[in-house]
Amino acid sequence: MSHTLGIRQAQKQKTRQAFLDAALGLLEEQSLSSLGLREVTRAVGVAPTAFYRHFRSTADLGVALVDEALGSLHPMVRTTVSIPGEERITQAVRLIADYVSAHPAHVRFIARERHGGVQPVREAIRAQLARFADEVRSELAKDPGAEGWNDDDLLMLAHLYVDQMLITASLFLETLESPEPSEAERERVTQVATRQLRLISLGRLHWLDTP
């Protein structure tokens, strides 16, 4: 009996993943607000009623895509921020570049829907980014340079880093989508992103000097 249930559960998960993959492919050329349920079920090859066994709506599917795109990144971001000194910036830029290369459709989806027309998806993205910022704040608080900083200022700094990471992801995505992507262009973006993160870090060093 348990073996049969296990098979059914695996098949259910496989079908759910098929919906996510199909939707992500369809969203390459359109926003979630214009995505039709029948488009997704047609791409998966199932009846429209099958959709509701996995998602309440296309908005619910979009929230699941947000979790798929960002949920797995939390451990990597925490580990990267915990690295001391200049290596933290180097590793952060490398992490972003590699993630964009491996998951361009997910990055494109987040960039488009962050300010898109589907409120539950906007809120899901906002919640994930707030979680990133809180995790970054917790790691920054462990730095020797955090002495004298209050939690509000550390959280403000963490949000600056998270926002810059999103900007960096967009830059790498543009490079990837250019008519003739090249290693030289990727290196240029790497250098720009590294300098931008350094600028935030330099500002941090002198923040307590400001009146």
Secondary structure, DSSP 8 states (H G I E B T S, - for coil): -HHHHHHHHHHHHHHHHHHHHHHHHHTTSS-GGG--HHHHHHHHTS-HHHHTTT-SSHHHHHHHHHHHHHGGGHHHHHHHHTS-THHHHHHHHHHHHHHHHH-HHHHHHHHHHTTSS-HHHHHHHHHHHHHHHHHHHHHHTTSGGGTT--HHHHHHHHHHHHHHHHHHHHHHHHHHHSSS--HHHHHHHHHHHHHHHHHHHHHHHTGGG--
